[in-house]
Amino acid sequence: MYELKIQREFLEKLSPDGKKWLARAMVGALVVDKMLDVSEMPYMKEALNIVAENNEEKQALLQAAKTREIPLINNLEVDREAAGAFFYYLVELIAADGKVKHSEVTYLTMICGKLGFPPETAKTALRWSRDLVKLNQERQLMIAALKELRPIYA
């Protein structure tokens, strides 16, 4: 029902190299646990759409997903003004399934370094993601409970 999406206007401002970096980091986040769940397919599709003009890159990302290998990710040297947004999007992407695995923690720490952020940034973001996971779980419980309520119209 809910989907984490990147705004088109944001993507349009990115350089081709920035788009490539983000798409690779997204695919890495999706396969770091060596699984690609059906619920993660919209994010995979979004990563492919980010590099839609670059068929070679699209094929490389598809291959990485197929083999569950993290694509090579270099330091982000372009689109520096978007680095924080990239990082928190990846944190949300990892937390989207309601779990944060050890491999994902390690991946986010590596991404933090590739973005040029100090290591404590990863710890702060992971604490935020744990809070986000808890809030999402509470939301799901509330939605389930609301299904059981008898309507009272005012």
Backbone bond lengths (Angstrom), bond angles and torsions (degrees), N, CA, C in turn:
res aa  C-N    CA-C-N  psi(-1)  N-CA   C-N-CA  omega(-1)  CA-C   N-CA-C  phi
1 M - - - 1.446 - - 1.526 111.36 -
2 Y 1.324 116.09 -39.90 1.458 120.45 178.81 1.514 108.64 -105.92
3 E 1.309 114.73 144.74 1.454 118.81 179.32 1.522 108.93 -141.38
4 L 1.292 115.44 136.02 1.450 122.69 177.15 1.528 107.32 -82.17
5 K 1.330 117.11 118.28 1.460 120.90 -176.91 1.513 111.50 -128.02
6 I 1.312 114.40 147.01 1.460 120.98 174.92 1.522 107.58 -91.76
7 Q 1.302 116.57 133.35 1.458 120.47 -179.05 1.529 110.58 -69.63
8 R 1.314 115.72 136.45 1.476 122.34 179.94 1.522 111.19 -55.30
9 E 1.332 116.89 -41.93 1.465 120.77 -177.77 1.528 110.96 -60.52
10 F 1.321 116.27 -36.89 1.456 121.67 177.84 1.522 110.10 -64.65
11 L 1.331 116.42 -47.55 1.466 121.00 -178.72 1.526 112.27 -63.63
12 E 1.308 116.47 -36.80 1.472 120.58 -178.26 1.522 112.29 -63.36
13 K 1.330 117.15 -24.64 1.467 121.51 -179.38 1.527 112.62 -84.17
14 L 1.337 117.16 -11.68 1.460 120.54 -176.97 1.523 111.72 -82.39
15 S 1.327 115.01 148.89 1.460 120.68 174.03 1.530 108.74 -74.17
16 P 1.329 118.30 162.40 1.470 119.82 175.77 1.536 112.18 -56.52
17 D 1.332 117.23 -38.62 1.468 119.76 178.21 1.526 112.03 -67.69
18 G 1.329 116.98 -36.04 1.460 120.63 176.70 1.523 111.38 -65.85
19 K 1.324 116.32 -40.89 1.468 120.84 177.03 1.527 110.44 -63.15
20 K 1.317 115.80 -43.67 1.468 120.47 179.22 1.523 110.49 -61.84
21 W 1.326 117.49 -43.75 1.458 121.43 179.60 1.527 109.92 -59.87
22 L 1.332 116.33 -49.30 1.461 120.71 -177.69 1.524 111.35 -62.33
23 A 1.319 117.43 -45.13 1.469 120.73 -179.63 1.529 110.71 -62.00
24 R 1.314 117.47 -42.41 1.469 120.84 178.07 1.528 111.09 -63.85
25 A 1.325 116.18 -43.07 1.463 119.83 179.55 1.528 111.02 -64.75
26 M 1.325 116.95 -36.68 1.464 120.79 177.56 1.525 110.96 -64.22
27 V 1.315 116.49 -47.89 1.467 119.61 179.86 1.527 109.61 -62.60
28 G 1.322 117.20 -40.72 1.460 120.01 176.09 1.521 111.77 -58.35
29 A 1.333 116.54 -42.72 1.464 120.85 178.68 1.521 111.54 -63.88
30 L 1.323 116.29 -33.46 1.461 120.39 -178.89 1.526 112.92 -75.11
31 V 1.329 117.45 -31.98 1.469 119.89 -174.43 1.529 113.84 -106.73
32 V 1.319 118.12 -1.47 1.465 120.21 -175.67 1.526 112.02 -59.39
33 D 1.309 117.30 -27.60 1.467 120.45 178.20 1.530 112.06 -90.16
34 K 1.336 116.21 10.87 1.475 124.18 178.27 1.527 112.77 65.29
35 M 1.326 116.24 20.18 1.457 121.62 177.32 1.520 107.98 -132.90
36 L 1.317 116.08 153.90 1.458 121.33 171.47 1.517 105.66 -135.25
37 D 1.315 114.90 94.75 1.450 122.83 -175.28 1.531 110.63 -73.63
38 V 1.315 116.45 153.20 1.465 122.13 177.92 1.528 110.12 -56.48
39 S 1.327 117.38 -36.65 1.461 121.09 -179.70 1.531 112.24 -66.33
40 E 1.337 116.75 -17.81 1.466 121.02 -179.51 1.532 112.78 -92.23
41 M 1.312 116.83 -6.18 1.467 119.98 -177.12 1.531 114.09 -61.04
42 P 1.341 119.96 -36.96 1.472 117.67 176.32 1.529 112.66 -59.74
43 Y 1.331 116.85 -33.64 1.464 120.72 179.44 1.528 110.71 -73.25
44 M 1.324 115.76 -35.37 1.462 119.98 175.75 1.529 109.33 -64.37
45 K 1.314 115.86 -43.84 1.466 120.60 178.65 1.534 110.22 -61.56
46 E 1.332 115.65 -40.76 1.460 119.13 178.99 1.526 111.16 -63.97
47 A 1.333 117.31 -41.99 1.465 120.49 177.75 1.527 110.41 -59.22
48 L 1.319 116.47 -42.43 1.466 120.36 178.98 1.524 111.28 -66.47
49 N 1.318 116.92 -37.41 1.466 120.40 178.93 1.520 111.91 -66.78
50 I 1.328 117.08 -30.51 1.467 120.43 179.54 1.527 110.51 -62.05
51 V 1.333 116.66 -35.59 1.474 120.75 -178.91 1.529 111.04 -108.85
52 A 1.319 116.87 29.55 1.462 122.05 -174.48 1.536 113.06 -54.87
53 E 1.330 117.68 -32.82 1.477 120.32 -178.19 1.524 112.48 -76.78
54 N 1.304 117.12 -14.56 1.464 122.12 -174.84 1.534 109.31 -110.33
55 N 1.318 116.28 88.53 1.466 121.45 -174.95 1.530 112.14 -60.84
56 E 1.317 117.05 -37.98 1.467 121.03 179.06 1.531 110.81 -61.78
57 E 1.323 116.31 -43.26 1.465 120.53 178.87 1.530 110.72 -67.86
58 K 1.317 116.37 -39.86 1.468 120.24 177.36 1.524 110.81 -57.83
59 Q 1.319 115.93 -45.40 1.469 120.60 179.99 1.528 111.06 -64.58
60 A 1.318 116.89 -38.76 1.466 120.59 178.61 1.531 110.40 -64.23
61 L 1.328 117.22 -39.63 1.458 120.94 178.82 1.523 111.61 -68.40
62 L 1.323 116.46 -39.98 1.470 120.40 176.52 1.526 110.79 -62.05
63 Q 1.315 116.47 -41.01 1.461 121.03 178.66 1.529 110.80 -65.23
64 A 1.322 116.35 -41.59 1.468 120.40 178.13 1.528 110.12 -61.75
65 A 1.309 116.96 -41.18 1.465 120.55 178.87 1.523 110.68 -66.33
66 K 1.310 115.46 -41.49 1.465 120.29 -178.99 1.531 111.53 -63.23
67 T 1.315 116.44 -42.28 1.472 121.45 -178.02 1.524 112.49 -90.27
68 R 1.336 116.73 -5.17 1.466 123.07 -178.60 1.529 111.56 60.36
69 E 1.324 115.34 37.04 1.463 122.00 178.46 1.526 109.53 -105.73
70 I 1.314 116.22 136.61 1.467 120.70 178.12 1.532 108.50 -70.98
71 P 1.331 117.17 126.19 1.473 119.21 177.62 1.535 110.50 -64.30
72 L 1.318 115.60 152.90 1.462 120.95 175.97 1.528 109.01 -61.83
73 I 1.316 115.49 128.85 1.463 121.20 -179.41 1.522 107.95 -126.05
74 N 1.319 115.51 119.71 1.459 121.41 178.61 1.522 110.03 -89.60
75 N 1.313 116.55 175.19 1.456 121.07 173.37 1.525 108.80 -63.46
76 L 1.327 116.49 141.31 1.468 120.82 178.31 1.521 108.64 -80.77
77 E 1.321 115.38 108.08 1.467 120.47 -178.10 1.518 111.93 -109.88
78 V 1.327 117.60 -3.83 1.464 122.51 177.32 1.519 108.24 -118.81
79 D 1.318 115.97 165.49 1.470 121.20 175.47 1.534 111.76 50.68
80 R 1.327 115.97 42.57 1.462 120.63 -177.14 1.527 112.81 -58.96
81 E 1.339 116.82 -31.15 1.466 119.50 -179.68 1.529 112.05 -65.68
82 A 1.326 117.38 -16.42 1.469 121.82 -179.80 1.532 112.34 -98.64
83 A 1.319 118.47 -3.13 1.470 121.44 -173.50 1.527 112.68 -57.53
84 G 1.312 118.22 -43.48 1.460 121.01 179.33 1.526 111.76 -64.08
85 A 1.320 116.31 -41.29 1.467 120.49 177.73 1.519 110.42 -65.04
86 F 1.327 117.68 -40.69 1.470 121.44 176.49 1.533 109.56 -56.98
87 F 1.334 115.03 -49.00 1.456 120.02 -174.92 1.524 111.62 -61.63
88 Y 1.322 116.75 -49.30 1.459 118.40 -177.67 1.527 112.31 -70.84
89 Y 1.312 117.56 -28.09 1.468 119.24 173.24 1.530 109.64 -63.79
90 L 1.321 117.12 -44.27 1.466 120.85 179.18 1.524 111.51 -64.73
91 V 1.331 116.92 -37.54 1.465 120.53 176.32 1.527 109.57 -62.08
92 E 1.329 117.31 -45.78 1.462 120.84 178.44 1.522 111.41 -63.87
93 L 1.311 116.44 -39.33 1.464 121.39 179.26 1.527 110.25 -60.68
94 I 1.306 116.24 -44.83 1.463 120.41 179.65 1.524 111.20 -66.12
95 A 1.322 117.37 -36.03 1.465 121.18 -178.33 1.530 112.71 -83.04
96 A 1.322 117.97 -7.01 1.467 121.73 -173.80 1.523 113.43 -59.79
97 D 1.329 118.47 -30.34 1.467 120.32 -178.57 1.530 112.62 -86.48
98 G 1.326 117.06 2.38 1.451 120.70 176.39 1.517 114.76 86.72
99 K 1.335 116.87 2.96 1.462 121.30 179.39 1.518 108.52 -135.98
100 V 1.308 116.21 147.58 1.461 120.87 172.94 1.521 106.51 -125.82
101 K 1.323 115.60 108.78 1.466 121.69 -176.57 1.530 110.90 -86.78
102 H 1.338 114.85 162.40 1.464 120.53 -179.54 1.536 110.85 -57.45
103 S 1.327 117.91 -41.18 1.470 120.75 179.81 1.525 110.98 -62.42
104 E 1.320 116.85 -32.67 1.458 121.10 179.16 1.523 111.00 -73.71
105 V 1.330 116.84 -35.73 1.464 121.28 175.62 1.532 109.61 -62.48
106 T 1.328 115.76 -46.14 1.461 121.01 178.67 1.527 110.68 -61.46
107 Y 1.331 116.31 -41.48 1.468 121.32 179.65 1.532 110.53 -63.07
108 L 1.328 116.87 -46.28 1.470 119.51 -179.92 1.520 111.92 -63.00
109 T 1.308 116.75 -35.60 1.465 120.29 177.27 1.526 109.84 -64.44
110 M 1.331 116.84 -41.80 1.469 121.18 177.39 1.537 110.15 -64.19
111 I 1.333 116.63 -43.93 1.465 121.19 179.60 1.529 109.96 -61.38
112 C 1.297 116.37 -39.33 1.462 121.64 178.46 1.539 109.55 -54.88
113 G 1.326 115.48 -45.86 1.461 120.33 178.17 1.522 112.45 -65.72
114 K 1.332 117.39 -38.79 1.470 121.44 179.70 1.528 111.11 -67.20
115 L 1.322 116.01 -24.70 1.461 120.24 177.15 1.525 112.20 -87.48
116 G 1.330 116.39 -7.45 1.460 120.45 179.11 1.514 113.64 82.16
117 F 1.328 117.06 20.00 1.459 121.20 179.60 1.525 109.99 -93.36
118 P 1.335 116.90 150.99 1.466 119.40 176.72 1.535 110.31 -65.71
119 P 1.337 117.13 152.04 1.471 121.25 -176.37 1.526 114.75 -55.09
120 E 1.339 117.31 -33.48 1.466 118.76 -178.57 1.528 112.61 -65.92
121 T 1.339 117.19 -17.49 1.460 120.76 175.91 1.523 110.27 -61.40
122 A 1.318 116.97 -40.35 1.466 120.93 179.33 1.524 110.20 -63.26
123 K 1.320 117.50 -42.04 1.468 120.68 179.81 1.524 111.17 -62.52
124 T 1.326 116.14 -43.64 1.459 120.79 179.00 1.524 110.84 -63.06
125 A 1.313 116.60 -44.95 1.470 121.12 -179.40 1.525 111.12 -65.88
126 L 1.317 117.28 -38.52 1.459 120.35 178.82 1.521 111.60 -67.25
127 R 1.315 117.13 -37.29 1.467 120.11 175.47 1.529 109.18 -62.76
128 W 1.325 116.03 -43.22 1.466 121.34 177.45 1.527 110.16 -61.65
129 S 1.340 117.27 -41.21 1.470 119.94 -178.93 1.526 111.27 -67.54
130 R 1.326 117.64 -36.85 1.470 119.92 176.29 1.526 110.29 -62.13
131 D 1.332 115.86 -41.13 1.468 119.87 176.45 1.529 110.16 -63.53
132 L 1.318 116.30 -40.37 1.463 121.08 178.78 1.528 110.82 -62.99
133 V 1.323 117.49 -42.86 1.459 121.94 178.16 1.526 109.70 -60.35
134 K 1.340 116.76 -45.72 1.471 120.48 179.23 1.525 110.96 -61.07
135 L 1.320 117.14 -43.89 1.462 120.52 179.01 1.528 111.15 -63.16
136 N 1.317 117.34 -40.92 1.461 120.32 178.23 1.523 111.40 -64.87
137 Q 1.321 116.99 -38.06 1.461 120.54 176.96 1.528 110.55 -64.80
138 E 1.327 116.46 -42.58 1.462 120.26 176.75 1.524 110.63 -61.35
139 R 1.327 116.74 -42.20 1.465 120.78 178.54 1.518 110.44 -59.59
140 Q 1.338 116.80 -44.36 1.461 120.31 179.64 1.523 111.62 -62.66
141 L 1.323 117.11 -40.31 1.464 120.65 176.99 1.527 111.31 -64.22
142 M 1.322 116.05 -41.22 1.467 119.92 178.43 1.518 111.36 -65.28
143 I 1.320 117.79 -41.42 1.466 121.62 178.19 1.522 110.00 -61.68
144 A 1.337 116.05 -43.77 1.467 120.30 178.47 1.529 110.44 -62.29
145 A 1.327 117.10 -42.76 1.466 120.76 -179.88 1.528 111.08 -66.13
146 L 1.321 117.15 -37.85 1.466 120.75 -179.90 1.527 112.15 -66.17
147 K 1.325 117.52 -26.96 1.470 120.98 176.92 1.522 110.98 -63.63
148 E 1.327 115.63 -29.92 1.468 121.52 -175.66 1.534 113.04 -84.72
149 L 1.322 117.27 -13.76 1.462 120.05 -178.06 1.525 111.44 -72.03
150 R 1.296 113.97 141.56 1.456 120.12 174.06 1.532 107.24 -82.08
151 P 1.311 118.24 133.38 1.470 119.55 -177.20 1.528 112.35 -61.82
152 I 1.316 114.68 138.30 1.462 123.14 172.31 1.521 105.42 -129.31
153 Y 1.305 115.98 102.45 1.459 120.12 -176.71 1.515 111.00 -87.66
154 A 1.315 116.50 135.69 1.454 120.03 -178.75 1.507 109.90 -99.68
